[in-house]
Amino acid sequence: MLALALIQAPSSGAVDPLIMNVLMFGGVIAVFYFMIIRPQQKRAKEHKKLLSGIKKGEAVVTSSGIHGTVHEVDETSITVTIATNTHVKFDKSAVASVLPK
Protein backbone atom coordinates (compact mmCIF):
# COMPACT_ATOMS: atom_id res chain seq x y z
CA MET A 1 0.00 0.00 0.00
CA LEU A 2 2.86 2.40 0.85
CA ALA A 3 4.55 1.70 -2.51
CA LEU A 4 1.36 2.69 -4.36
CA ALA A 5 1.20 5.99 -2.50
CA LEU A 6 4.78 6.84 -3.49
CA ILE A 7 4.28 5.97 -7.15
CA GLN A 8 1.33 8.31 -7.65
CA ALA A 9 1.79 11.09 -10.21
CA PRO A 10 2.66 14.53 -8.82
CA SER A 11 -0.15 16.99 -8.41
CA SER A 12 -0.86 19.49 -11.16
CA GLY A 13 0.54 22.34 -8.99
CA ALA A 14 4.13 21.03 -9.15
CA VAL A 15 6.67 23.26 -10.90
CA ASP A 16 9.09 21.81 -13.42
CA PRO A 17 12.61 21.70 -11.90
CA LEU A 18 14.11 23.02 -15.16
CA ILE A 19 12.01 26.18 -14.93
CA MET A 20 13.08 26.69 -11.32
CA ASN A 21 16.75 26.28 -12.26
CA VAL A 22 16.43 28.83 -15.07
CA LEU A 23 14.67 31.30 -12.76
CA MET A 24 17.34 30.90 -10.07
CA PHE A 25 20.14 31.33 -12.60
CA GLY A 26 18.44 34.44 -14.01
CA GLY A 27 18.08 35.82 -10.48
CA VAL A 28 21.79 35.34 -9.78
CA ILE A 29 22.70 37.06 -13.05
CA ALA A 30 20.41 40.00 -12.19
CA VAL A 31 21.97 40.36 -8.72
CA PHE A 32 25.49 40.33 -10.18
CA TYR A 33 24.52 42.95 -12.76
CA PHE A 34 22.89 45.38 -10.34
CA MET A 35 25.33 44.87 -7.45
CA ILE A 36 28.68 44.58 -9.25
CA ILE A 37 28.73 45.32 -12.98
CA ARG A 38 26.50 48.40 -13.17
CA PRO A 39 28.16 50.38 -10.32
CA GLN A 40 31.60 49.58 -11.72
CA GLN A 41 30.60 50.88 -15.16
CA LYS A 42 29.21 54.03 -13.55
CA ARG A 43 32.48 54.67 -11.66
CA ALA A 44 34.51 54.08 -14.83
CA LYS A 45 32.37 56.58 -16.75
CA GLU A 46 32.78 59.20 -13.99
CA HIS A 47 36.56 58.66 -13.88
CA LYS A 48 36.82 59.02 -17.66
CA LYS A 49 34.86 62.28 -17.46
CA LEU A 50 37.18 63.48 -14.66
CA LEU A 51 40.28 62.70 -16.74
CA SER A 52 38.98 64.46 -19.82
CA GLY A 53 38.27 67.62 -17.81
CA ILE A 54 41.71 68.08 -16.26
CA LYS A 55 43.16 71.54 -16.93
CA LYS A 56 46.44 73.29 -16.22
CA GLY A 57 46.64 74.71 -12.69
CA GLU A 58 44.31 72.20 -11.02
CA ALA A 59 45.40 70.37 -7.89
CA VAL A 60 45.37 66.59 -8.34
CA VAL A 61 46.13 63.44 -6.37
CA THR A 62 47.58 60.45 -8.20
CA SER A 63 46.74 56.84 -7.45
CA SER A 64 50.12 56.54 -5.72
CA GLY A 65 49.21 59.38 -3.36
CA ILE A 66 51.33 62.16 -4.84
CA HIS A 67 49.73 65.60 -4.50
CA GLY A 68 50.60 68.28 -7.03
CA THR A 69 49.46 70.91 -9.47
CA VAL A 70 48.97 70.19 -13.16
CA HIS A 71 51.71 71.90 -15.16
CA GLU A 72 50.98 70.53 -18.63
CA VAL A 73 48.27 68.35 -20.19
CA ASP A 74 48.84 66.10 -23.21
CA GLU A 75 46.57 63.64 -24.97
CA THR A 76 47.45 60.67 -22.75
CA SER A 77 49.69 62.14 -20.04
CA ILE A 78 50.00 65.05 -17.65
CA THR A 79 52.96 66.77 -16.06
CA VAL A 80 52.48 67.50 -12.37
CA THR A 81 54.50 70.01 -10.34
CA ILE A 82 55.13 68.44 -6.93
CA ALA A 83 57.66 71.01 -5.67
CA THR A 84 59.36 74.14 -6.94
CA ASN A 85 61.00 73.29 -10.29
CA THR A 86 60.13 69.59 -9.85
CA HIS A 87 57.90 68.23 -12.61
CA VAL A 88 56.83 64.59 -12.86
CA LYS A 89 55.08 63.10 -15.89
CA PHE A 90 52.18 60.65 -15.32
CA ASP A 91 49.65 58.84 -17.46
CA LYS A 92 46.25 60.46 -17.18
CA SER A 93 44.88 57.19 -15.81
CA ALA A 94 47.15 57.62 -12.75
CA VAL A 95 45.08 60.59 -11.55
CA ALA A 96 42.80 59.43 -8.74
CA SER A 97 41.03 62.71 -8.01
CA VAL A 98 40.99 66.43 -8.68
CA LEU A 99 40.99 68.50 -5.49
CA PRO A 100 38.57 71.41 -5.10
CA LYS A 101 40.09 74.88 -5.00
KABELNOR-V451059 format. One record per helix or strand. SS is the DSSP state (hx for helix, st for strand). FROM is the first residue (numbers start at 0). LEN is the number of residues. If there is no record, write none. Layout:
SS_FROM_LEN, SS_FROM_LEN
//
This chain:
hx_1_6, hx_16_36, st_58_4, st_66_7, st_76_7, st_85_6, hx_91_3, st_94_4
//
